[in-house]
Amino acid sequence: MGRAHLRAAGERTVAVVEPQARIRDELEARGLRVYAEVEDLLDAGGVDAAIVAAPTTVHRAVVEPLLDAGLPVLCEKPCCIDLHDTRALAVLAERRGVVLQVGYWRRFVPELMRLRDDIGSGRLGSLSLVICQQWDERPPPASFRRQSGGIAIDMGVHEFDQLRWLTGQEIGCLAAAASTVAVDEPVAGDPESVQLLASLSGGTVALVSLGRRFPLGDMCRVEVIGTQGFADRPFLWPPLGDRVFTEALRAQLDAFETAAAGGERRGATAADAVQALLAARRAAEVLRAEAQAGPRPPPGDSALRSSGSGS
């Protein structure tokens, strides 16, 4: 994600904090100021705002000193894995009077923006069902999966933020099912795919489908069924997905730049990040409970076996 943000930011990037010496050398060769620690950057000065694309487990440690120094921050999702840390950063940003925007880039995809307008204007009627799908071409490294919070948090926060933003509804009860297909190098506690069923505050039902392996490439899709219309938006689809993603990152950065300068705020806030993380953590808890319960026989299966053995 750091490299993706560098591509999107272009000449707006003046400095980078990077702990790995090999990558620092590469960035210095491109003419950028490069520092090993955030404190070194803050001591040097000369920056107006910061994008944080570090591993989620260190987000608070990186974002906190930036906010405390009065720098607006665009932080990659999910802001933090821990709710307490996310809330603490939100409080700090408010106390310091600086922008803390969270990188839910889908809010800047033109197709989704038009879909949101259609929903908000009532063109689709009352919403009965919203289906959100996010399937990656291949899983990230096992080292990342083990510390990411699992698929419901790492991937699911995008869908939960998207649901709230698109529909204007809050996420209620959740149910979940995980695939148990055999794959090479499985990661304990992080299923290959999950299906999450949620009720929304406006009476809509939402289905969130998440997967680690989609042979065609990374894909994201939204389907909406309303009482007066239907919409199908495969907004990130091979082979054009990279272009859509990069353009959305640029639009997100433009909005962040405007907000950092005191203008309109259009991106996801820290409060939005808290709500998405709350839903994702609840989904993760449901998945853990299902995994601990183990496989269950179909309803009536025991009775059928008993009847068969006695005949």
C-alpha positions in Angstrom: 0.0 0.0 0.0 2.9 2.4 0.6 4.0 1.9 -3.0 0.4 2.3 -4.2 0.1 5.6 -2.3 3.5 6.8 -3.8 2.2 6.2 -7.3 -1.1 8.0 -6.5 0.6 11.0 -4.8 3.3 11.5 -7.5 5.1 14.8 -7.1 3.2 15.7 -4.0 5.4 13.3 -2.0 8.4 15.1 -0.5 9.6 12.6 2.2 9.2 9.0 3.3 9.7 7.2 6.6 10.9 3.7 6.0 12.6 1.5 8.6 14.2 -0.9 6.0 17.6 0.3 4.8 17.3 -1.5 1.4 14.0 0.4 0.6 15.4 3.7 1.9 18.2 3.4 -0.6 15.7 2.8 -3.4 13.6 5.8 -2.4 16.7 8.1 -2.0 17.7 7.2 -5.6 14.3 8.7 -6.7 15.2 12.0 -5.1 13.0 11.7 -2.0 14.0 12.7 1.5 14.0 9.5 3.5 14.0 8.9 7.3 14.2 5.8 9.4 11.9 7.0 12.1 8.9 9.3 12.4 10.7 11.4 14.9 13.5 12.1 12.4 10.9 13.4 9.9 9.3 15.6 12.5 12.6 17.1 13.5 13.5 17.9 9.9 10.0 19.4 9.2 9.0 20.7 5.8 5.9 18.5 5.4 2.2 19.6 5.4 0.5 16.3 6.0 1.2 12.5 6.2 -0.1 9.3 4.7 0.4 6.2 7.0 0.6 2.9 5.2 2.5 0.9 7.8 1.4 -2.5 9.1 -1.9 -2.1 11.1 -0.3 -3.3 14.3 1.9 -0.2 14.4 -0.6 2.4 13.2 -1.1 4.0 16.6 2.6 4.2 17.3 3.1 6.0 13.9 -0.1 8.1 13.8 0.0 9.4 17.4 3.2 11.5 17.1 2.1 12.9 13.7 -1.2 14.1 15.1 0.5 15.4 18.3 2.8 17.5 16.1 -0.3 19.0 14.4 0.0 17.2 11.1 -3.2 16.0 9.3 -3.1 12.2 8.7 -4.6 9.9 6.1 -4.2 6.5 7.7 -4.8 3.2 5.9 -7.7 1.1 7.0 -8.7 -0.2 9.5 -6.9 2.6 11.4 -6.1 0.2 14.2 -7.1 -3.4 15.0 -7.8 -2.5 18.6 -10.9 -0.4 19.2 -9.4 1.4 22.2 -6.4 2.5 20.0 -8.8 3.7 17.2 -10.8 5.8 19.7 -7.7 7.2 21.3 -6.5 8.5 17.9 -9.9 10.0 17.2 -9.8 11.9 20.5 -6.3 13.1 19.9 -7.1 14.4 16.4 -10.1 16.3 17.8 -8.1 17.7 20.7 -5.3 18.9 18.4 -7.8 20.2 15.8 -6.3 18.2 12.9 -7.8 15.9 10.3 -7.6 12.2 10.7 -9.0 10.5 7.6 -9.1 6.8 7.2 -8.3 5.1 3.8 -11.7 3.7 2.8 -10.9 4.5 -0.9 -14.2 3.1 -2.3 -16.0 6.3 -1.3 -14.1 7.8 -4.2 -15.0 5.3 -6.9 -17.3 7.1 -9.4 -19.6 4.0 -9.9 -20.2 3.7 -6.2 -20.7 7.4 -5.8 -23.5 7.3 -8.4 -25.0 4.2 -6.8 -25.0 6.0 -3.5 -26.9 8.9 -5.1 -29.4 6.5 -6.6 -30.0 4.9 -3.2 -30.3 8.2 -1.5 -32.7 9.7 -4.0 -35.0 6.7 -3.7 -34.6 5.6 -7.4 -34.2 2.0 -6.3 -37.1 2.2 -3.8 -36.7 0.6 -0.3 -33.7 -1.7 -0.2 -34.3 -5.4 0.4 -30.9 -6.8 -0.1 -27.3 -5.5 -0.6 -24.6 -8.0 -1.6 -20.9 -6.9 -1.2 -18.2 -9.2 -2.5 -14.4 -8.8 -2.1 -12.2 -11.6 -3.3 -8.5 -11.3 -3.7 -6.5 -13.0 -6.5 -4.3 -14.7 -4.0 -3.7 -14.6 -0.2 -1.2 -12.2 1.4 1.8 -13.8 3.1 1.0 -16.0 6.1 3.0 -13.6 8.3 0.6 -10.8 7.5 -2.5 -12.9 7.9 -1.5 -14.0 11.4 -1.3 -10.4 12.7 -4.0 -8.8 10.5 -7.0 -9.7 12.8 -8.2 -12.3 10.3 -10.3 -12.0 7.1 -13.3 -10.5 8.8 -11.2 -7.5 10.0 -8.5 -7.3 7.3 -11.0 -7.5 4.4 -14.4 -7.1 6.1 -13.9 -3.5 7.4 -14.0 -2.3 3.8 -17.4 -3.9 3.2 -18.9 -2.7 6.5 -17.8 0.9 5.8 -19.1 0.6 2.3 -22.5 -0.7 3.6 -22.9 2.2 6.0 -21.8 4.8 3.5 -23.9 3.5 0.6 -27.1 2.8 2.5 -27.0 5.3 5.4 -27.9 2.4 7.7 -26.2 0.9 10.7 -25.2 -2.7 11.0 -27.2 -4.9 13.4 -27.2 -8.7 14.0 -24.6 -10.8 12.3 -24.3 -14.5 11.3 -21.4 -16.1 9.6 -20.2 -19.2 7.8 -16.6 -20.1 6.8 -15.4 -22.3 4.0 -13.4 -25.4 5.2 -11.9 -26.3 1.8 -8.4 -27.7 1.9 -5.7 -25.4 0.5 -1.9 -25.3 0.5 -0.4 -23.5 3.5 -3.6 -22.8 5.5 -3.4 -20.2 8.3 -5.1 -21.1 11.6 -7.9 -18.8 12.5 -8.0 -17.2 9.1 -10.4 -19.0 6.8 -10.0 -18.9 3.0 -13.4 -17.5 2.5 -16.4 -16.4 4.7 -20.0 -15.3 4.2 -21.4 -12.8 6.6 -25.1 -12.1 6.9 -26.2 -8.9 8.6 -29.4 -7.0 9.3 -29.3 -3.3 8.8 -31.1 -0.6 10.8 -33.4 0.3 7.9 -34.7 -3.2 7.5 -32.3 -4.2 4.7 -30.4 -7.5 4.7 -26.8 -7.4 3.7 -24.6 -10.3 2.6 -20.8 -9.8 2.7 -18.7 -12.3 0.8 -15.0 -12.4 1.4 -12.4 -14.7 -0.2 -8.6 -15.1 -0.4 -8.5 -16.7 -3.9 -10.2 -15.5 -7.1 -8.4 -16.9 -10.1 -9.3 -14.0 -12.4 -7.6 -11.4 -10.2 -8.7 -9.1 -7.4 -12.4 -8.3 -7.6 -15.0 -6.2 -5.7 -18.7 -6.1 -6.6 -21.9 -4.7 -5.2 -25.5 -5.8 -6.0 -28.5 -4.0 -4.7 -32.1 -5.1 -4.9 -34.7 -2.5 -4.1 -38.5 -2.4 -4.3 -38.3 -0.3 -7.5 -35.0 -1.3 -9.1 -31.8 -3.4 -9.2 -28.1 -2.4 -9.5 -25.1 -4.5 -10.2 -21.7 -2.8 -9.9 -18.6 -5.0 -10.5 -16.6 -1.8 -9.8 -13.2 -3.5 -9.4 -12.8 -6.3 -12.0 -9.9 -7.8 -13.9 -8.1 -6.7 -16.0 -9.0 -3.0 -15.2 -9.0 -3.2 -11.4 -5.6 -1.6 -10.9 -6.6 1.5 -12.8 -9.8 1.9 -10.9 -7.9 1.4 -7.6 -5.2 4.0 -8.5 -7.7 6.6 -9.7 -9.7 6.2 -6.4 -6.5 6.6 -4.4 -5.8 9.8 -6.3 -9.3 11.1 -5.7 -9.1 10.2 -2.0 -5.8 12.1 -1.7 -7.3 15.1 -3.4 -10.1 15.1 -0.9 -7.6 14.7 2.0 -5.5 17.6 0.7 -8.7 19.8 0.6 -9.7 18.7 4.2 -6.1 19.2 5.5 -6.2 22.8 4.2 -9.4 23.5 6.1 -11.9 22.7 3.3 -14.8 20.2 3.1 -14.2 16.8 4.6 -15.4 14.0 2.3 -13.4 10.9 3.4 -14.0 8.4 6.1 -13.5 9.8 9.6 -12.1 8.1 12.6 -15.7 7.7 13.9 -16.5 5.8 10.7 -13.5 3.6 11.2 -14.7 2.8 14.7 -18.1 1.7 13.4 -16.6 -0.5 10.7 -14.2 -2.1 13.1 -17.0 -2.7 15.6 -18.9 -4.7 13.0 -15.8 -6.5 11.8 -14.8 -7.6 15.3 -18.3 -8.9 16.0 -18.1 -10.9 12.7 -14.8 -12.3 13.8 -16.2 -13.3 17.2 -19.1 -15.1 15.4 -16.6 -16.9 13.1 -14.5 -18.0 16.1 -17.6 -19.3 17.9 -18.6 -21.3 14.8 -15.1 -22.7 14.5 -15.1 -23.8 18.1 -18.5 -25.5 17.8 -17.1 -27.6 14.9 -19.1 -29.2 12.1 -22.7 -30.0 12.8 -24.8 -32.7 11.3 -27.7 -31.6 9.1 -31.0 -31.2 10.9 -32.7 -34.6 11.3 -29.5 -36.5 10.3 -29.2 -38.3 13.6 -32.8 -39.3 13.5 -32.4 -40.7 10.0 -29.4 -42.7 10.9 -31.2 -44.1 14.0 -34.2 -45.0 12.0 -32.1 -46.7 9.4 -30.1 -48.8 11.9 -33.3 -50.1 13.5 -35.0 -51.3 10.3 
